[in-house]
Amino acid sequence: MTNKKAFIFDLDGVIVDTAKYHFLAWQKLAQELGIEFTPEHNEQLKGVSRVRSLDIILELGNIQASQEDKDKWLIQKNEDYLSYLVDIDESEILPGVLPILLHLKEKNQLIALGSASKNAKPILEKTGIIGLFDVIVDGNDVSNAKPDPEVFLRAARQLGATNENSIVFEDSVAGVQAANIANMTSVGIGEVTTLHEAKYIFKDFTFIDIPFIESLIN
């Protein structure tokens, strides 16, 4: 029992690459509003709430909108996003993630999802890995967006783990900051230049080996 740690994973860009579907849905809405929205613009939306994302896009097009219009567009964007998710399966799981999850399970470690996504459960179900998670905390459970650590604190509490014994895997700057604020071990997944605040940084999960995971457990 002494070596039980809590491993908390973000979803988009860490376990699955559903970020591309968010981009397509936002781009479709932007085009309808006559706003150019490129992959470069999309970088500003990483780890940001749906409401704030819409505001950023409207700012790009210098568009003032009523709350009624905004609400309508947010629903439309989410429906478009969900339509892309209909056909996803285990092939969406990013390379190297599954062996790590299975190893943690085998070692009887605590595993949680800590994501801002409100669609986390259906995504985990469709990709066939929902059973690997002891706890799922998503956008339906929290009111504060990262870098507020609420999502990770809640996950650790539900797992019965201390912050010091919690390890967070994140691909966004806000997520890494949230883990650090919570005094958890932050593992950045992505580019060193972007995620330099993380304690450990790997380009993706294929660069993480079992000895590293064992060092975190022990």
C-alpha positions in Angstrom: 0.0 0.0 0.0 2.9 2.4 0.7 3.7 2.7 -2.9 0.3 3.6 -4.2 0.5 6.8 -6.2 -2.3 8.7 -8.0 -1.7 9.1 -11.7 -4.0 11.8 -13.2 -4.3 12.2 -16.9 -5.7 15.0 -19.0 -7.7 13.8 -22.0 -7.3 16.0 -25.1 -3.8 15.8 -26.5 -2.7 13.4 -23.8 -4.8 10.2 -24.1 -6.6 11.0 -27.3 -6.2 13.5 -30.0 -9.7 14.9 -30.1 -8.2 18.4 -30.3 -8.4 18.1 -34.1 -12.1 17.7 -34.0 -12.5 20.8 -31.7 -10.5 22.7 -34.4 -12.7 21.5 -37.2 -15.9 22.5 -35.3 -14.5 25.9 -34.4 -13.2 26.5 -37.9 -16.7 25.6 -39.4 -18.4 28.1 -37.1 -15.7 30.8 -37.8 -16.2 30.3 -41.6 -20.0 30.7 -41.2 -19.3 34.0 -39.4 -16.8 35.1 -42.1 -13.8 34.8 -39.8 -10.5 33.2 -40.9 -9.5 30.6 -38.3 -6.1 28.8 -38.8 -4.3 26.1 -36.9 -2.1 29.0 -35.5 -5.1 30.8 -34.1 -6.3 27.5 -32.7 -3.2 27.4 -30.4 -4.8 30.2 -28.4 -7.7 27.9 -27.6 -5.6 25.1 -25.9 -6.8 24.4 -22.4 -9.3 27.2 -22.6 -13.1 26.9 -21.8 -15.7 26.7 -24.6 -17.1 30.2 -23.7 -13.7 31.9 -23.7 -12.8 30.1 -27.0 -15.8 31.6 -28.7 -14.9 35.1 -27.4 -11.3 34.7 -28.8 -12.8 33.8 -32.2 -15.2 36.7 -32.2 -12.3 39.0 -31.2 -10.4 37.7 -34.3 -13.3 38.8 -36.5 -14.1 42.0 -34.5 -17.6 40.7 -34.0 -19.9 42.0 -31.2 -22.6 39.5 -30.4 -25.6 39.2 -28.1 -25.5 36.5 -25.3 -28.4 34.8 -27.2 -26.3 34.5 -30.4 -23.3 33.3 -28.4 -25.4 30.6 -26.6 -26.7 29.5 -30.0 -23.2 29.3 -31.5 -21.8 27.4 -28.5 -24.6 24.7 -28.9 -23.9 24.6 -32.7 -20.2 24.1 -32.2 -20.7 21.3 -29.6 -23.1 19.5 -31.9 -20.6 19.7 -34.8 -17.8 18.5 -32.4 -20.0 15.6 -31.2 -20.8 14.6 -34.8 -17.1 14.1 -35.4 -16.9 11.8 -32.3 -19.6 9.4 -33.5 -17.2 7.2 -35.3 -14.1 7.3 -33.0 -12.7 4.0 -31.7 -9.5 2.7 -30.0 -7.4 3.9 -32.9 -7.8 7.4 -31.5 -5.7 6.5 -28.4 -2.3 8.2 -28.9 0.7 6.0 -29.4 2.4 4.7 -26.2 -0.5 5.6 -23.8 -2.1 2.2 -23.5 1.0 0.3 -22.4 1.6 2.9 -19.6 -2.1 2.7 -18.4 -2.0 -1.1 -18.5 1.3 -1.2 -16.5 -0.1 1.2 -13.9 -3.2 -1.1 -13.6 -1.0 -4.2 -13.3 1.0 -2.4 -10.5 -2.3 -1.6 -8.7 -1.7 2.1 -8.9 -4.6 4.7 -8.7 -5.6 6.1 -12.1 -7.8 9.2 -12.7 -8.9 11.4 -15.6 -8.7 15.1 -14.9 -10.1 16.9 -17.9 -12.1 20.1 -18.8 -13.9 18.2 -21.5 -17.6 17.7 -20.9 -17.5 14.7 -23.3 -14.8 12.8 -21.5 -16.9 9.7 -20.5 -18.3 9.0 -24.0 -14.8 9.4 -25.5 -13.3 6.9 -23.0 -16.2 4.5 -23.6 -15.8 4.7 -27.4 -12.1 4.1 -27.2 -12.7 1.2 -24.9 -10.5 2.3 -21.9 -13.0 3.7 -19.5 -12.6 0.6 -17.3 -8.9 1.5 -16.6 -9.9 4.6 -14.7 -10.7 4.5 -11.0 -12.1 8.1 -11.0 -13.2 10.4 -13.8 -13.4 14.2 -13.1 -14.4 16.2 -16.1 -15.9 19.5 -17.1 -19.3 18.5 -15.7 -17.8 18.3 -12.2 -15.8 21.5 -11.9 -16.5 25.2 -12.1 -12.9 26.5 -12.3 -10.8 26.2 -15.4 -7.0 25.4 -15.3 -4.6 26.8 -14.2 -7.0 26.6 -11.2 -6.1 23.1 -9.8 -9.7 22.2 -8.9 -10.0 19.3 -11.4 -6.8 17.7 -10.1 -7.5 18.3 -6.4 -10.9 16.7 -6.8 -9.4 13.7 -8.6 -6.8 13.2 -5.9 -9.4 13.5 -3.2 -11.7 11.0 -4.8 -8.7 8.6 -5.2 -7.8 9.1 -1.5 -4.4 10.3 -2.4 -2.3 13.3 -1.1 -1.2 16.0 -3.5 2.4 15.1 -2.9 1.7 11.5 -4.1 -0.1 12.6 -7.2 1.4 12.7 -10.7 -0.3 14.7 -13.5 0.2 14.2 -17.3 -0.7 17.4 -19.2 -0.1 18.9 -22.7 -1.2 22.5 -22.0 0.6 25.2 -20.1 -2.4 25.9 -18.0 -2.6 22.2 -17.0 1.0 22.1 -16.0 0.6 25.3 -14.0 -2.5 23.8 -12.3 -0.5 20.6 -11.3 2.4 22.8 -10.0 0.0 25.0 -8.0 -1.5 21.9 -6.4 2.1 20.7 -5.4 1.7 17.6 -7.6 4.4 16.2 -9.9 3.9 17.6 -13.4 4.7 15.6 -16.5 4.4 17.6 -19.7 3.5 15.9 -23.0 4.7 18.1 -25.9 7.4 20.6 -26.7 10.0 21.7 -24.1 9.8 25.3 -25.3 6.0 25.4 -24.4 5.9 23.2 -21.3 9.2 24.2 -19.7 7.4 24.7 -16.3 6.8 20.9 -16.0 9.0 18.8 -13.8 9.5 16.2 -16.6 8.8 16.7 -20.3 8.4 14.1 -23.0 7.5 14.7 -26.7 4.8 12.0 -26.4 4.1 8.8 -24.6 6.4 6.7 -26.9 9.3 8.5 -25.2 8.2 7.4 -21.7 9.6 4.0 -20.6 8.5 1.6 -17.8 11.6 2.4 -15.7 10.6 6.1 -15.6 7.0 5.1 -14.5 8.6 2.8 -11.9 10.7 5.7 -10.6 7.5 7.7 -10.1 5.8 4.8 -8.2 8.8 4.3 -6.0 
